[in-house]
């Protein structure tokens, strides 16, 4: 069974953040637009997906960063996503998700 690493980032998201454009020049970039990004490392076979997730009810939306391996690409992506989102918010809540 593959190890899956997942982090959720909750914020106000009042200003959109184009995460895909900030990672488009990465050699691991496969595809993306807006908050949605897909990356894959040719060396380690690690893949990372970033997605904006809306929730029903009064729960705030979040950005999910998920990796098949939780290796270097995951950590680098998580740092880049957090840094980009922080530019448009004064409040981010980041937590590990254990499905």
Long-range contacts (C-beta under 8 A, 24 or more apart in sequence): 2-68, 2-69, 3-68, 3-69, 3-70, 4-66, 4-67, 4-68, 4-70, 4-99, 5-66, 5-67, 5-69, 5-70, 5-74, 5-96, 6-64, 6-65, 6-66, 6-67, 6-96, 6-97, 6-98, 6-99, 7-64, 7-65, 7-66, 7-78, 7-94, 7-95, 7-96, 7-97, 8-53, 8-62, 8-63, 8-64, 8-94, 8-95, 8-97, 9-62, 9-63, 9-64, 9-65, 9-81, 9-82, 9-85, 9-92, 9-93, 9-94, 10-60, 10-61, 10-62, 10-92, 10-93, 10-94, 10-95, 11-60, 11-62, 11-63, 11-85, 11-89, 11-91, 11-92, 11-93, 12-60, 12-89, 12-91, 13-52, 13-61, 13-88, 13-89, 14-88, 14-89, 15-88, 15-89, 16-88, 17-84, 17-85, 17-87, 17-88, 19-50, 19-63, 19-80, 19-81, 19-84, 19-85, 22-80, 22-84, 23-77, 23-80, 28-73, 35-63, 37-77, 39-73, 39-77, 41-71, 41-72, 41-73, 44-69, 44-71, 44-72, 44-73, 45-69, 46-71, 46-72, 46-73, 46-74, 48-73, 48-74, 48-77, 50-77, 50-81, 64-97
